[in-house]
Amino acid sequence: MFNFDDANRKSKEAVDTALRTYSDTARGFQAIATEAAEYSKKSFQDAVTHFETLAGAKSFEAAFELQTSYVKSAYESFVSETTKLGEMYADLAKSAYKPYEAPIAAAAAAVKSPKSPQPATPAAA
């Protein structure tokens, strides 16, 4: 028989889980946006400083060396930042999936489990 109290409790649990997940996801995206904004600001400041230094170079060789050093540093910084952001996205995906992991595994197990064979009924003649 259908129990309304159990259905209500399960419905409330599902809504609470969804709201927690949405809240955690929003915080994760906010952290990612903050990190990206900080990196952009730092990158821009580094570029301005580099061009000021480059403008004061006395020779072509010095300018070339400054530019080479800056490009190498900027590339390493970019790779480091994209790795960090990738890890943040992966952590966000894992935390968003975690509340649903057990119910999905249970549902998958229920679908995969073989059903007990039904006895054959003789055909009517």
N, C-alpha and C positions, 0 to 999 in steps of 0.2 A: 504494500500500500504506500502511496506517496505521502511523505512526511513534509509538511510545509516548514516546520522548524528547521529541519536539516537542510532543506533547499535554501531557506533564508540565510542560514549560517554560512553555507558554502558560497552563496552569492556575495555575501558581505566580505568573506575572506578573499574572493577573487577580485572584488573592487578594491579592497585595501592593498592587495598585492600589486595591482595595476597602478594605483596611485603612488605607491612607494617606488615602483620601477620608473614611472614617468618623472618623479621628483629626482631620483638618482641620475637618470639620463640627462635631465636638464642641468644638474650640477656638473656632470661630466662634460657636456658641451660647453658650459660656461668656463670650466677650467681649460679646455682646449682653446677656446677663443681668447682667453686671457694670455695663455702661453704664446699663441700666434701673434697677438698684438705686441707683447713684450719683445718677441724676437724681431718683429718688423721695426719697432722703434730702435732697438739696439743696432740692427743692420743699417738703418738709415743714418744713425749717428756715426757709425763706423765709416760709412761711405763719405759723409761730409768731412770727417777728420782726415780721411785718406786723400781726398781731392785738395784739401787745404795744404797738406804735406806735399802732395804731388806738384802743386803750383809753385812751391818753393824750391823744387829740384834745380840744381845748377847745371846738370848735364843730361844728355839723352840716356846714358848708361845708368845714372842714378835713378832717373824716372822709370826706366825699364825694370830695374831691380825693385823699386817701390811697388810698381804695378804687379809684378810677379808675386811678391810677398803678399800683397793685398788679395789677389785672386786666390792664392792658395789658402789663406786664412778664411776668406769668405766661403770658399767651397767646403772646407772642413767644418765650419760653423753650420752651413746649410745641411750637410749630411747628418751632423749630430742632432740638429733640430728636427729634421724629418724623421729620424729614428725615434726620437723622443715622442713626437706627435703620433707616430705609428703605434708605439706602445700604449699611449694614452687612448687611442681609438680601440685597440685590442682589449684593454682593460674595461673600457666602457661597454663593449659588446659582451664581454664575459659577465659583467655585473648585471646587464640588462637581461641576459638569458638565464641567469642563475635561478630566479624564483620559478621559472617555468620548466626547469630541467627535470625535476622529479615527476611532475604530472605528464610531461611529454614522454619520458621513459616508461612510465606506467602504461600510458596509452599505446605506445609502440609494442610493449611486451604483450598487452592484451590482444593486439592485432596479430602478432606473430605466433602466439600460442595456438597449438592445434586444438580444434574443438573435438569433443568426444564424439565418436561415430554414432549416428542415429541407427537404430535397428531397422532393417529393411522390412517394409510392409508388403505382404503378398498382393499381387495384382488381382483385382476383382475379375472374375470370369464371366 
